Amino acid sequence: MNEYQKGERILDVQDLELGFNTYAGQVQALRGVSFHLNKGETLAIVGESGSGKSVTIKTVTKLLAPNAVIKGGSITYKGQDILNMTDKQFSQLRGSEISVIFQDPLSSLDPVMKIGKQITETLRIKLKMPREQAKARALELMAAVGIPEPEKRFDEFPFQFSGGMRQRIVIAIALACNPEVLICDEPTTALDVTIQSQILELIGELQRKNDLSVIFITHDLGVVANVADRVCVMYAGKIVETGTVEEIFYDPRHPYTWSLLTSMPSLATSAEDKLTVIPGSLPNMVHPPKGDAFAARNRFAMKIDFEEEPPMFKISDTHYAATWLEHPDAPKIGIPEPLKSRIAAQLAREV
């Protein structure tokens, strides 16, 4: 199971295209999405609601709605083509090698089934464990994710747990079969700030202990800064910038990334300060706009942005951005001054 070494590519998504058939036409949800995940790393996928983050993950895990249509691309896990697998074939991977933590633990847990049974059920179905062995493993997992008095709480129901404790149970279920890849789809959104920090710390600790490869889906760039090795910025069904966490935070190149960063509060933000708001809204993906989908909201947009979609320009071996501003003939705009000042202040604090 662990034949892949740290740093080797374990998951590879290439040119993924997907639509949803609706009464108004087909929604172009994913438009040529490409990214990879290395063994032992954390990859964050960030963007506004509706940008395609969760749809990407549901495609990887084959949890799509019936009206979804995969139109092209490939998803390869450890050399296996996921898209060509039947649901029965992929069910052998889901939960045992690729596990998911969703943002709402209440919708992930059965409200009328005891917590212990929900954990042992996974072990008995996936690993064919005998009842007593499954219970012992479940108690071990509950202790590992920080559930106090696991033997006592084994027979309790989800409503008897707090939101943070329910999310810990969901994490225990996700890790029950020792997966290689853990996908976290906004796992802290429904929790208060203190509990968020505890859950993020727990995921990081379990990743290091179990050598997990993690994909973290979020709209919270503050979370990304603390957990990620690499970042993919997503907009209107496409990845518009990708790089290491340092490159994205300290040398961002796409205007959409600039907008996301300046809309995020920093340590220097006071109660009187107004956060930057990205004007407009996501385009209608039934009829995606010509050219760069962000052009209508981009104050740095040029004529070509409304006519032709930009390719991914290489900035470094690990940093790419799909913006015409990176073309050699484009005007030298550079990072906007407010963001540049914030980056400088952050760098000064780290020295």
Rosetta silent file (secondary structure, phi, psi, omega in degrees, C-alpha in Angstrom):
SEQUENCE: MNEYQKGERILDVQDLELGFNTYAGQVQALRGVSFHLNKGETLAIVGESGSGKSVTIKTVTKLLAPNAVIKGGSITYKGQDILNMTDKQFSQLRGSEISVIFQDPLSSLDPVMKIGKQITETLRIKLKMPREQAKARALELMAAVGIPEPEKRFDEFPFQFSGGMRQRIVIAIALACNPEVLICDEPTTALDVTIQSQILELIGELQRKNDLSVIFITHDLGVVANVADRVCVMYAGKIVETGTVEEIFYDPRHPYTWSLLTSMPSLATSAEDKLTVIPGSLPNMVHPPKGDAFAARNRFAMKIDFEEEPPMFKISDTHYAATWLEHPDAPKIGIPEPLKSRIAAQLAREV
SCORE:     score description
SCORE:     0.000 S_00000001
   1 L     0.000  -34.022 -174.890    0.000    0.000    0.000 S_00000001
   2 L  -104.080   36.657 -178.766    2.869    2.397    0.821 S_00000001
   3 L   -72.838  -16.904  178.467    5.035    1.758   -2.240 S_00000001
   4 L   -82.821  132.054 -178.319    4.884    5.444   -3.172 S_00000001
   5 L   -92.303  156.951 -179.719    7.667    7.523   -1.624 S_00000001
   6 L   -54.926  131.229  179.592    7.312   11.053   -0.246 S_00000001
   7 L    95.324  -15.382  177.985    7.308   13.589   -3.073 S_00000001
   8 L   -79.777  148.700 -177.886    6.194   11.140   -5.774 S_00000001
   9 E   -73.261  120.516 -177.581    3.030   11.942   -7.724 S_00000001
  10 E  -105.798  -29.237  179.774    0.168    9.851   -6.330 S_00000001
  11 E  -133.255  132.642 -176.252   -2.856   11.584   -7.936 S_00000001
  12 E  -135.489  118.557  177.760   -2.895   13.266  -11.349 S_00000001
  13 E  -111.832  126.325 -176.754   -5.827   15.199  -12.846 S_00000001
  14 E  -130.401  125.794  171.683   -5.454   16.368  -16.446 S_00000001
  15 E    49.526   43.641 -176.327   -7.732   18.581  -18.594 S_00000001
  16 E   -74.225  125.501  178.169  -10.862   17.616  -16.662 S_00000001
  17 E  -126.074  131.409 -176.604  -14.072   18.913  -18.248 S_00000001
  18 E  -148.179  141.254  176.506  -17.497   18.449  -16.713 S_00000001
  19 E  -129.447  162.810  174.521  -20.970   19.889  -17.183 S_00000001
  20 E  -120.261  122.779  178.093  -24.357   19.648  -15.472 S_00000001
  21 E   -76.082  125.271  178.555  -27.446   19.314  -17.636 S_00000001
  22 E  -132.888  170.936  179.506  -30.185   21.718  -16.466 S_00000001
  23 L   -62.562  -24.675 -178.246  -33.440   23.073  -17.873 S_00000001
  24 L   -89.732   -5.352 -176.303  -31.552   26.267  -18.821 S_00000001
  25 E   127.870 -176.142 -177.691  -28.775   24.424  -20.630 S_00000001
  26 E   -89.026  123.004  176.410  -25.534   22.734  -19.648 S_00000001
  27 E   -78.155  121.627 -179.151  -23.567   24.420  -16.845 S_00000001
  28 E   -83.604   83.296 -170.632  -19.863   24.320  -17.741 S_00000001
  29 E   -74.983  -40.776  178.642  -18.674   23.513  -14.213 S_00000001
  30 E  -126.068  130.806 -172.765  -15.117   22.359  -14.964 S_00000001
  31 E  -129.950   74.612  177.597  -13.207   23.647  -17.988 S_00000001
  32 E    80.650   45.795 -178.325   -9.864   21.911  -18.399 S_00000001
  33 E   -79.001  128.520  177.479   -8.830   21.486  -14.750 S_00000001
  34 E  -134.320  132.255  173.009   -5.317   20.080  -14.226 S_00000001
  35 E  -164.768  168.357  176.194   -3.410   19.510  -10.989 S_00000001
  36 E  -139.558  161.657  178.657   -1.467   16.800   -9.184 S_00000001
  37 E  -126.988  128.630  178.361   -0.919   15.644   -5.610 S_00000001
  38 E   -94.307  154.754  178.377    2.387   14.348   -4.314 S_00000001
  39 L   -60.299  127.481  174.141    2.816   11.734   -1.611 S_00000001
  40 L    84.222    0.489 -177.963    2.886   13.310    1.845 S_00000001
  41 L  -104.998  167.862  173.450    2.003   16.878    0.811 S_00000001
  42 E  -114.579  120.731  176.399   -0.979   19.159    1.360 S_00000001
  43 E  -107.440  124.927  176.973   -2.484   20.774   -1.717 S_00000001
  44 E  -100.994  136.691  172.767   -5.018   23.565   -1.145 S_00000001
  45 E  -115.647  118.149 -173.023   -7.638   24.458   -3.753 S_00000001
  46 E  -121.872  158.906  178.371   -9.079   27.924   -3.101 S_00000001
  47 L   157.141  169.201  178.776  -11.673   30.198   -4.665 S_00000001
  48 L   -64.575  163.164  171.109  -15.119   31.722   -4.238 S_00000001
  49 L   -59.846  132.401 -179.318  -18.239   29.620   -3.785 S_00000001
  50 L    93.695    0.438 -178.436  -19.234   28.369   -7.224 S_00000001
  51 L   -79.185  -16.987  177.399  -15.715   28.360   -8.635 S_00000001
  52 L   114.628    5.999 -176.382  -15.676   24.559   -9.020 S_00000001
  53 H   -61.180  -56.467 -176.230  -13.653   23.423   -6.000 S_00000001
  54 H   -68.304  -34.190  177.545  -16.117   20.922   -4.543 S_00000001
  55 H   -62.369  -39.159  177.639  -17.233   19.703   -7.974 S_00000001
  56 H   -57.738  -46.917 -177.793  -13.614   18.849   -8.749 S_00000001
  57 H   -69.418  -36.996  177.971  -13.369   16.725   -5.618 S_00000001
  58 H   -67.225  -28.143  175.326  -16.730   15.053   -6.204 S_00000001
  59 H   -71.347  -42.983  178.659  -15.474   14.101   -9.667 S_00000001
  60 H   -61.160  -37.304 -177.005  -12.285   12.623   -8.208 S_00000001
  61 L   -97.176    5.911  177.549  -14.325   10.612   -5.701 S_00000001
  62 L    55.017   47.224  177.753  -17.118    9.710   -8.174 S_00000001
  63 L  -117.015   39.881 -174.486  -19.825   11.282   -6.001 S_00000001
  64 L   -83.618  153.791  174.978  -21.472   13.262   -8.783 S_00000001
  65 L   -68.486  157.649 -178.261  -25.163   14.047   -9.247 S_00000001
  66 L   -60.135  -24.745 -177.968  -27.024   12.082  -11.974 S_00000001
  67 L   -88.337    6.493  178.384  -27.147   15.132  -14.268 S_00000001
  68 E   -78.703  141.739  179.025  -23.340   15.449  -14.353 S_00000001
  69 E  -130.535  114.729  175.295  -21.579   14.763  -17.672 S_00000001
  70 E   -82.090  118.955 -172.392  -17.819   14.193  -17.825 S_00000001
  71 E  -101.542  -12.248  179.347  -16.796   15.555  -21.217 S_00000001
  72 E   174.007  169.885  177.507  -13.063   14.958  -21.201 S_00000001
  73 E   100.570 -177.771 -178.295   -9.841   14.610  -19.268 S_00000001
  74 E  -144.804  151.468  172.914   -8.344   11.974  -17.001 S_00000001
  75 E  -130.971  117.009 -176.756   -7.937   11.226  -13.296 S_00000001
  76 E  -117.633  123.708  176.152   -5.134    8.820  -12.427 S_00000001
  77 E  -116.264  115.481 -179.471   -4.570    7.450   -8.932 S_00000001
  78 L    49.296   43.167  176.941   -1.385    5.393   -8.486 S_00000001
  79 L    83.556   -2.605 -178.700   -1.438    4.576  -12.195 S_00000001
  80 E  -100.326  134.123  179.441   -5.129    3.579  -12.224 S_00000001
  81 E   -81.602  105.110 -176.493   -7.613    5.435  -14.436 S_00000001
  82 L   -66.121  -40.375 -174.330  -10.430    6.397  -12.057 S_00000001
  83 L   -64.200  -27.606 -179.680  -12.828    7.669  -14.723 S_00000001
  84 L   -90.601    0.957  177.151  -12.892    4.291  -16.493 S_00000001
  85 L   -79.944  147.179  171.134  -13.634    2.387  -13.287 S_00000001
  86 L   -75.497  164.363  177.892  -17.146    1.138  -12.580 S_00000001
  87 H   -59.118  -37.167  179.912  -18.795    2.327   -9.369 S_00000001
  88 H   -66.085  -41.256  178.495  -18.213   -1.137   -7.907 S_00000001
  89 H   -64.837  -43.657 -177.139  -14.502   -1.025   -8.764 S_00000001
  90 H   -71.511  -25.877  179.212  -14.063    2.465   -7.333 S_00000001
  91 H   -61.673  -21.260  176.349  -15.941    1.549   -4.146 S_00000001
  92 L   -71.713  -27.331  178.850  -12.894   -0.578   -3.307 S_00000001
  93 L   -89.067  -40.705 -176.011  -10.784    2.604   -3.259 S_00000001
  94 E   -64.728  122.625 -179.174  -13.269    5.028   -1.699 S_00000001
  95 L    94.513  -38.205 -179.108  -12.862    4.946    2.058 S_00000001
  96 L   -91.953  -38.198  178.382   -9.971    2.502    2.020 S_00000001
  97 L  -118.403  -30.168  176.595   -7.427    4.487   -0.055 S_00000001
  98 E  -124.872  116.231 -178.371   -9.186    7.796   -0.781 S_00000001
  99 E  -120.072  155.317 -176.889  -11.299    9.268    2.033 S_00000001
 100 E  -127.297  137.960  169.841  -13.300   12.497    2.301 S_00000001
 101 E  -112.808  119.140  179.613  -14.172   14.792    5.204 S_00000001
 102 L   -92.775  167.804 -171.264  -17.109   17.057    4.364 S_00000001
 103 L   -74.502  -26.988 -176.136  -17.862   20.431    5.954 S_00000001
 104 L  -110.953  102.570 -177.824  -21.069   19.493    7.787 S_00000001
 105 H   -63.596  -27.129  179.799  -20.610   16.591   10.212 S_00000001
 106 H   -64.130  -36.734  179.546  -24.367   16.418   10.862 S_00000001
 107 H   -81.046  -14.342  179.512  -25.031   15.495    7.237 S_00000001
 108 H   -88.573  -21.537 -177.180  -22.131   13.009    7.262 S_00000001
 109 L  -106.876  145.916  176.133  -23.344   11.080   10.294 S_00000001
 110 L   -78.773  118.215 -174.527  -26.519    9.008   10.647 S_00000001
 111 L   -66.717  -20.122 -176.665  -28.512   10.729   13.448 S_00000001
 112 L  -107.734   12.245  177.680  -30.196    7.506   14.601 S_00000001
 113 L  -115.950  136.141 -179.819  -27.111    5.270   14.646 S_00000001
 114 L   -61.538  147.358 -176.433  -24.723    5.103   17.586 S_00000001
 115 H   -57.011  -45.042 -178.200  -21.305    6.645   17.004 S_00000001
 116 H   -59.317  -41.890 -179.500  -19.433    3.413   17.676 S_00000001
 117 H   -65.768  -34.980 -179.223  -21.470    1.499   15.115 S_00000001
 118 H   -66.429  -30.782  177.029  -20.836    4.172   12.477 S_00000001
 119 H   -79.401  -45.997 -176.660  -17.085    3.691   12.887 S_00000001
 120 H   -68.106  -29.312  179.248  -17.121   -0.096   13.137 S_00000001
 121 H   -57.908  -43.041  177.648  -19.426   -0.412   10.128 S_00000001
 122 H   -60.678  -44.502 -178.081  -16.671    0.996    7.905 S_00000001
 123 H   -66.953  -39.080 -177.175  -14.127   -1.416    9.353 S_00000001
 124 H   -73.353  -35.224 -179.435  -16.377   -4.466    9.032 S_00000001
 125 H   -78.406  -46.909 -173.993  -17.418   -3.705    5.439 S_00000001
 126 H   -79.820  -43.419 -174.479  -14.089   -2.508    4.062 S_00000001
 127 L  -106.088   -0.343  179.005  -11.596   -4.590    6.064 S_00000001
 128 L    56.961   36.511 -178.755  -13.861   -7.533    7.016 S_00000001
 129 L   -74.216  142.017  171.472  -12.882   -7.122   10.670 S_00000001
 130 L   -63.417  158.154 -173.613  -14.587   -9.295   13.311 S_00000001
 131 H   -54.599  -49.744 -175.879  -16.914   -7.367   15.631 S_00000001
 132 H   -67.206  -38.887  178.558  -14.604   -7.240   18.684 S_00000001
 133 H   -66.053  -39.092  178.745  -11.543   -6.286   16.660 S_00000001
 134 H   -64.776  -39.292  178.751  -13.542   -3.547   14.914 S_00000001
 135 H   -65.620  -42.328  179.026  -14.682   -2.170   18.278 S_00000001
 136 H   -61.529  -40.999  178.582  -11.118   -2.121   19.601 S_00000001
 137 H   -67.204  -38.804  178.744   -9.966   -0.272   16.474 S_00000001
 138 H   -63.268  -43.412  178.084  -12.869    2.190   16.759 S_00000001
 139 H   -63.800  -38.091  177.131  -11.976    2.998   20.372 S_00000001
 140 H   -63.130  -42.709  179.354   -8.366    3.475   19.303 S_00000001
 141 H   -67.027  -41.090  179.261   -9.458    5.879   16.538 S_00000001
 142 H   -61.385  -40.723  177.608  -11.728    7.830   18.895 S_00000001
 143 H   -67.098  -38.884 -177.946   -8.835    8.299   21.298 S_00000001
 144 H   -64.291  -31.900 -179.856   -6.518    9.284   18.437 S_00000001
 145 L   -95.125    9.583  171.413   -8.825   12.119   17.325 S_00000001
 146 L    87.147   26.772  175.638   -9.216   13.422   20.870 S_00000001
 147 L   -85.649  116.924  179.404  -12.580   12.044   22.013 S_00000001
 148 L   -70.238  147.061  179.246  -12.492   11.860   25.829 S_00000001
 149 L    48.098   59.667 -175.627  -13.676    8.633   27.467 S_00000001
 150 H   -57.730  -35.180 -179.307  -14.139    6.766   24.160 S_00000001
 151 H   -64.167  -37.296  179.291  -15.554    3.627   25.816 S_00000001
 152 H   -72.034  -39.663 -173.220  -18.323    5.664   27.408 S_00000001
 153 H   -85.644   -8.365  179.514  -19.061    7.695   24.269 S_00000001
 154 L   -55.449  -36.550 -175.688  -18.969    4.676   21.938 S_00000001
 155 L   -99.833   15.274  177.735  -22.689    4.044   22.541 S_00000001
 156 L   -93.732  165.379 -179.128  -23.836    7.663   22.270 S_00000001
 157 L   -99.508  160.389 -178.350  -25.646    9.296   19.346 S_00000001
 158 H   -53.733  -35.554 -177.646  -24.410   12.235   17.209 S_00000001
 159 H   -66.196  -15.880  179.620  -26.779   14.736   18.906 S_00000001
 160 H   -86.605   -0.013  179.793  -24.923   14.087   22.185 S_00000001
 161 L  -109.871  148.719  173.835  -21.688   15.435   20.673 S_00000001
 162 L   -73.070  169.132  179.806  -20.719   19.065   20.047 S_00000001
 163 H   -58.659  -42.886  179.212  -20.019   20.243   16.486 S_00000001
 164 H   -65.320  -39.680  179.102  -16.268   19.962   16.974 S_00000001
 165 H   -68.965  -36.608  176.635  -16.556   16.477   18.485 S_00000001
 166 H   -63.144  -39.359  179.179  -18.817   15.346   15.622 S_00000001
 167 H   -67.170  -32.873  175.617  -16.194   16.523   13.145 S_00000001
 168 H   -64.453  -37.652  177.453  -13.570   14.527   15.059 S_00000001
 169 H   -65.342  -42.771  177.694  -15.774   11.444   14.653 S_00000001
 170 H   -59.417  -39.889  177.396  -16.039   12.110   10.904 S_00000001
 171 H   -64.425  -41.542  178.487  -12.231   12.304   10.790 S_00000001
 172 H   -60.101  -43.373  178.394  -11.994    9.006   12.690 S_00000001
 173 H   -63.525  -42.880 -179.231  -14.299    7.336   10.143 S_00000001
 174 H   -62.870  -31.815 -176.990  -12.294    8.804    7.245 S_00000001
 175 H   -95.107   -1.026 -172.521   -9.051    7.436    8.706 S_00000001
 176 L   -54.922  -39.639 -174.580  -10.450    4.056    9.789 S_00000001
 177 L  -101.001   20.780  178.721   -9.008    2.109    6.843 S_00000001
 178 L    53.570   60.088 -178.210   -5.627    3.910    6.750 S_00000001
 179 L   -68.264  161.420  175.428   -6.192    5.790    3.455 S_00000001
 180 L   -88.577  -35.424 -176.717   -3.373    7.192    1.334 S_00000001
 181 E  -120.913  128.482  176.774   -5.283   10.335    0.286 S_00000001
 182 E  -116.319  121.952  179.653   -7.450   12.446    2.585 S_00000001
 183 E  -106.035  121.412 -178.218   -9.705   15.059    0.962 S_00000001
 184 E  -109.981  107.101 -177.569  -10.949   17.797    3.281 S_00000001
 185 E   -96.235   90.824 -178.386  -13.862   19.732    1.768 S_00000001
 186 L    47.783   57.297 -171.728  -14.095   22.877    3.933 S_00000001
 187 L   -72.231   -9.788 -177.387  -13.980   20.754    7.117 S_00000001
 188 L  -114.937    4.026 -174.546  -13.943   23.722    9.512 S_00000001
 189 L   -59.398  -39.780 -174.858  -16.556   26.026    7.925 S_00000001
 190 L   -86.207    6.220 -174.353  -19.352   25.123   10.357 S_00000001
 191 L  -111.081  155.802  177.203  -17.132   25.456   13.451 S_00000001
 192 L   -74.569  168.006 -168.999  -16.153   28.415   15.608 S_00000001
 193 H   -59.633  -42.692 -178.439  -12.603   29.812   15.329 S_00000001
 194 H   -63.615  -44.787 -179.878  -11.152   28.024   18.365 S_00000001
 195 H   -67.928  -37.377  175.895  -12.515   24.636   17.286 S_00000001
 196 H   -53.079  -48.365 -178.273  -11.337   25.308   13.697 S_00000001
 197 H   -60.756  -41.329  179.698   -7.796   25.674   14.970 S_00000001
 198 H   -64.596  -42.345 -178.895   -8.025   22.421   16.942 S_00000001
 199 H   -66.485  -42.296  178.797   -9.381   20.484   13.940 S_00000001
 200 H   -63.283  -40.642  178.497   -6.681   21.862   11.615 S_00000001
 201 H   -64.373  -40.304  179.142   -4.008   20.968   14.153 S_00000001
 202 H   -63.670  -46.421  179.649   -5.465   17.467   14.465 S_00000001
 203 H   -60.584  -43.192  178.801   -5.497   16.917   10.684 S_00000001
 204 H   -62.481  -41.297  179.321   -1.887   18.114   10.446 S_00000001
 205 H   -64.840  -43.873  179.563   -0.808   15.839   13.281 S_00000001
 206 H   -67.755  -34.171  177.156   -2.547   12.810   11.750 S_00000001
 207 H   -62.157  -47.765 -179.740   -1.033   13.626    8.349 S_00000001
 208 H   -63.664  -40.751 -176.994    2.501   13.607    9.760 S_00000001
 209 H   -68.504  -39.312 -173.765    1.871   10.448   11.764 S_00000001
 210 H  -104.936    3.731  179.734    0.264    8.495    8.905 S_00000001
 211 L    55.974   45.035 -178.641    2.152   10.048    5.954 S_00000001
 212 L   -77.705  152.083  167.640   -1.126   11.139    4.362 S_00000001
 213 E  -102.782  126.570 -170.111   -1.460   13.081    1.127 S_00000001
 214 E  -121.432  134.557  168.501   -4.073   15.803    1.702 S_00000001
 215 E  -110.192  123.604 -176.359   -6.239   17.938   -0.585 S_00000001
 216 E  -113.288  115.699  179.254   -7.719   20.872    1.303 S_00000001
 217 E   -97.840  126.315 -178.988  -10.705   22.667   -0.234 S_00000001
 218 E  -161.772  159.219  169.936  -11.417   26.098    1.234 S_00000001
 219 L  -106.355   -0.967 -175.646  -12.330   29.720    0.553 S_00000001
 220 L   -96.925  102.603 -178.212  -10.392   30.802    3.661 S_00000001
 221 H   -67.463  -23.168  175.504   -6.883   31.897    2.688 S_00000001
 222 H   -63.555  -37.878  175.798   -5.964   32.186    6.357 S_00000001
 223 H   -64.832  -43.865 -177.563   -6.421   28.426    6.640 S_00000001
 224 H   -57.415  -43.893 -177.103   -4.328   27.867    3.499 S_00000001
 225 H   -58.826  -30.572 -175.523   -1.356   29.793    4.885 S_00000001
 226 H   -91.741  -20.704 -171.907   -1.185   27.449    7.874 S_00000001
 227 H  -117.035  -22.297 -166.455   -1.771   24.047    6.276 S_00000001
 228 L   -93.337  151.879  167.215   -0.698   23.986    2.612 S_00000001
 229 L   -96.132  -43.532  177.291    2.501   23.162    0.759 S_00000001
 230 E  -130.325  159.066 -176.521    1.081   24.143   -2.645 S_00000001
 231 E  -133.383  137.930  168.447   -1.983   26.115   -3.720 S_00000001
 232 E  -114.701  123.725  176.925   -4.302   26.060   -6.743 S_00000001
 233 E   -95.984  126.675 -172.744   -6.437   29.171   -7.186 S_00000001
 234 E  -117.140  139.546  177.680   -9.688   28.362   -8.986 S_00000001
 235 E  -148.706  129.217  175.849  -12.117   30.638  -10.818 S_00000001
 236 L    49.905   46.092  174.525  -15.102   29.840  -13.061 S_00000001
 237 L    78.662   12.433  178.747  -14.214   26.177  -13.453 S_00000001
 238 E  -135.523  151.792  170.343  -10.522   26.702  -14.201 S_00000001
 239 E   -86.730  119.203 -174.079   -7.303   26.826  -12.212 S_00000001
 240 E  -101.428  -16.513  174.773   -5.960   30.319  -12.859 S_00000001
 241 E  -156.570  143.079  177.234   -2.820   30.208  -10.700 S_00000001
 242 E  -145.127  142.289  179.859   -0.799   27.513   -8.979 S_00000001
 243 E  -177.905 -179.362  173.786    2.360   27.609   -6.916 S_00000001
 244 E   -67.315  162.810 -179.058    3.918   26.946   -3.535 S_00000001
 245 H   -60.730  -34.899  178.152    2.213   28.628   -0.602 S_00000001
 246 H   -66.847  -40.705  179.959    5.082   31.146   -0.454 S_00000001
 247 H   -65.356  -41.477 -178.048    4.722   31.991   -4.155 S_00000001
 248 H   -69.844  -38.112 -176.842    0.964   32.491   -3.919 S_00000001
 249 H   -85.032  -31.397 -174.018    1.109   34.639   -0.784 S_00000001
 250 H  -110.104  -12.946  177.840    4.301   36.631   -1.454 S_00000001
 251 L  -143.999   50.524 -178.743    4.511   36.758   -5.248 S_00000001
 252 L   -66.842  147.664 -176.100    0.959   36.346   -6.621 S_00000001
 253 L  -120.526  -24.414 -177.104    0.574   37.072  -10.338 S_00000001
 254 L   -89.298  136.240  178.502   -3.098   36.672  -11.271 S_00000001
 255 H   -55.206  -30.824  178.069   -5.458   39.630  -10.639 S_00000001
 256 H   -68.470  -40.317  176.081   -7.989   37.241   -9.110 S_00000001
 257 H   -62.602  -41.514  175.738   -5.383   36.048   -6.590 S_00000001
 258 H   -56.752  -44.871 -178.034   -4.615   39.706   -5.804 S_00000001
 259 H   -64.285  -42.656  178.415   -8.317   40.297   -5.176 S_00000001
 260 H   -61.720  -43.546 -177.513   -8.650   37.272   -2.892 S_00000001
 261 H   -67.688  -39.870 -179.497   -5.623   38.299   -0.840 S_00000001
 262 H   -76.414  -15.237  176.631   -6.713   41.932   -0.443 S_00000001
 263 L   -88.143   -1.551 -178.188  -10.217   40.858    0.620 S_00000001
 264 L   -98.621  130.488  177.488   -8.733   38.852    3.505 S_00000001
 265 L   -65.890  148.604  177.295   -8.192   40.572    6.879 S_00000001
 266 L  -117.908  178.799  178.938   -4.610   40.659    8.184 S_00000001
 267 L   -64.092  -23.888 -178.744   -3.106   41.151   11.646 S_00000001
 268 L   -87.701   -5.911 -177.969   -2.831   44.857   10.849 S_00000001
 269 L   -71.742  126.158  179.034   -6.532   45.196    9.943 S_00000001
 270 L   -98.403  171.599 -179.271   -8.400   47.394   12.434 S_00000001
 271 L   -64.318  -25.824 -178.218  -12.135   47.528   13.185 S_00000001
 272 L   -84.830  -18.769 -176.980  -12.388   50.745   11.148 S_00000001
 273 L   -69.041  142.433  175.230  -10.673   49.329    8.070 S_00000001
 274 L  -101.407  129.397  177.779  -12.809   48.325    5.108 S_00000001
 275 L   -76.226  149.127  177.417  -11.887   45.114    3.332 S_00000001
 276 L   -69.164  136.567  177.485  -11.613   45.145   -0.438 S_00000001
 277 L  -109.366  132.573  177.011  -14.650   43.691   -2.177 S_00000001
 278 L   -74.758  118.982 -177.246  -14.299   41.943   -5.534 S_00000001
 279 L   -67.026  155.241  175.968  -16.786   43.755   -7.798 S_00000001
 280 L    74.324 -163.496 -179.480  -19.420   41.840   -9.738 S_00000001
 281 L  -145.672  173.003  178.732  -20.082   38.123   -9.493 S_00000001
 282 L   -59.272  145.638 -179.067  -19.119   34.851  -11.124 S_00000001
 283 L   -70.606  162.975  174.629  -20.193   34.626  -14.791 S_00000001
 284 L   -70.356  112.812 -173.803  -23.119   32.550  -16.038 S_00000001
 285 L   -84.437    1.518  168.286  -21.473   29.197  -16.677 S_00000001
 286 L   -72.663  -34.025  176.511  -24.242   28.053  -19.007 S_00000001
 287 L  -131.170   77.739 -178.243  -22.727   30.558  -21.408 S_00000001
 288 L   -57.022  143.411 -178.485  -19.132   31.189  -20.222 S_00000001
 289 L   -67.205  154.866  175.057  -17.736   34.517  -21.420 S_00000001
 290 L   -70.908  145.640  177.916  -15.303   34.730  -24.298 S_00000001
 291 L    80.751 -144.854 -179.649  -11.688   35.253  -23.282 S_00000001
 292 L   -79.810  122.202 -176.565  -10.663   35.449  -19.614 S_00000001
 293 L   -62.821  -20.998 -178.893  -13.687   34.696  -17.398 S_00000001
 294 L   -90.191   -4.396 -172.282  -12.401   37.172  -14.784 S_00000001
 295 H   -55.370  -43.163 -176.202  -12.033   40.051  -17.257 S_00000001
 296 H   -65.135  -19.866 -179.312  -15.344   41.779  -16.407 S_00000001
 297 H  -106.720    2.955 -170.994  -14.304   42.017  -12.722 S_00000001
 298 L  -105.135  113.031 -179.551  -10.649   42.841  -13.375 S_00000001
 299 L   -72.434   -8.555  177.303   -9.632   46.508  -13.327 S_00000001
 300 L  -101.474    7.782 -175.956   -6.365   45.561  -15.025 S_00000001
 301 L   -62.624  141.805  176.452   -8.110   43.794  -17.936 S_00000001
 302 L  -109.144  172.397 -177.813   -6.817   44.533  -21.440 S_00000001
 303 H   -56.994  -39.641 -176.973   -8.629   44.223  -24.750 S_00000001
 304 H   -65.060  -26.762  179.767   -7.215   40.744  -25.340 S_00000001
 305 H   -62.669  -27.558 -179.558   -8.755   39.535  -22.041 S_00000001
 306 H   -90.879   -2.492 -174.854  -12.220   39.930  -23.573 S_00000001
 307 L  -118.053  -33.640 -173.116  -11.233   38.167  -26.795 S_00000001
 308 L  -140.723  134.495 -179.875   -8.882   35.300  -26.040 S_00000001
 309 L   -72.294  131.277 -178.105   -8.440   32.977  -23.086 S_00000001
 310 L   -73.900  145.340  172.560   -4.915   33.243  -21.591 S_00000001
 311 L   -80.454  175.024  173.400   -2.687   30.161  -21.415 S_00000001
 312 L   -78.950  114.944  177.147   -0.794   29.179  -18.276 S_00000001
 313 E   -90.066  135.771  179.941    2.390   31.272  -18.251 S_00000001
 314 E   -82.774  125.643  177.220    5.389   29.766  -16.456 S_00000001
 315 L  -103.322  -39.516  172.991    6.846   31.973  -13.731 S_00000001
 316 L  -150.327 -178.814  179.479    9.028   29.297  -12.103 S_00000001
 317 L   -62.166  -21.499 -177.248    9.232   25.507  -12.106 S_00000001
 318 L  -116.948   -3.467 -171.209    6.453   25.468   -9.488 S_00000001
 319 L  -123.742  122.705  179.980    4.565   28.696  -10.258 S_00000001
 320 E  -136.612  146.707  178.265    2.149   29.241  -13.172 S_00000001
 321 E  -143.779  135.051 -179.666   -0.544   31.876  -13.828 S_00000001
 322 L   -95.137   76.467  178.524   -3.189   32.148  -16.553 S_00000001
 323 L  -144.689  137.112  179.312   -3.122   35.904  -17.121 S_00000001
 324 H   -66.181  -13.620  176.677   -2.169   37.982  -20.157 S_00000001
 325 H   -65.089  -18.286  178.524   -0.259   40.271  -17.777 S_00000001
 326 H   -88.910   -2.663  176.941    2.512   37.653  -17.839 S_00000001
 327 L   -68.560  140.658 -178.782    2.910   37.951  -21.628 S_00000001
 328 L   -55.809  -29.120 -178.163    6.263   39.572  -22.548 S_00000001
 329 L   -90.413   -1.506 -178.380    4.456   42.326  -24.481 S_00000001
 330 L   -75.581  153.251  175.240    1.980   43.169  -21.675 S_00000001
 331 L   -62.686  146.291 -177.583    2.319   46.384  -19.647 S_00000001
 332 L   -83.760   91.676 -177.064    4.278   45.904  -16.429 S_00000001
 333 L   -80.649  -53.456 -177.370    1.522   46.254  -13.834 S_00000001
 334 L    76.516  170.598 -179.187    3.011   44.460  -10.841 S_00000001
 335 L   -64.380  130.584  179.253    1.307   43.688   -7.531 S_00000001
 336 L   -55.637  147.063 -172.526   -1.109   46.511   -6.568 S_00000001
 337 H   -55.333  -46.514  179.901    0.275   48.843   -3.900 S_00000001
 338 H   -58.028  -40.949  179.359   -2.111   47.947   -1.009 S_00000001
 339 H   -71.038  -38.972  178.724   -1.293   44.260   -1.403 S_00000001
 340 H   -59.666  -40.497  179.210    2.406   44.966   -1.852 S_00000001
 341 H   -65.788  -39.652  178.617    2.404   46.870    1.455 S_00000001
 342 H   -64.954  -41.652  179.480    0.651   43.995    3.218 S_00000001
 343 H   -63.635  -43.219  179.573    3.164   41.480    1.859 S_00000001
 344 H   -61.851  -41.446  179.376    6.082   43.687    2.949 S_00000001
 345 H   -65.119  -40.342  179.197    4.594   44.028    6.434 S_00000001
 346 H   -64.994  -44.596  178.193    4.104   40.263    6.698 S_00000001
 347 H   -61.471  -38.719  179.388    7.669   39.566    5.578 S_00000001
 348 H   -64.955  -37.599  178.815    8.969   42.097    8.119 S_00000001
 349 H   -66.800  -27.999 -175.962    7.069   40.315   10.915 S_00000001
 350 H   -84.596  -15.921 -179.316    8.637   36.997    9.921 S_00000001
 351 L   -73.174    0.000    0.000   12.226   38.300    9.998 S_00000001
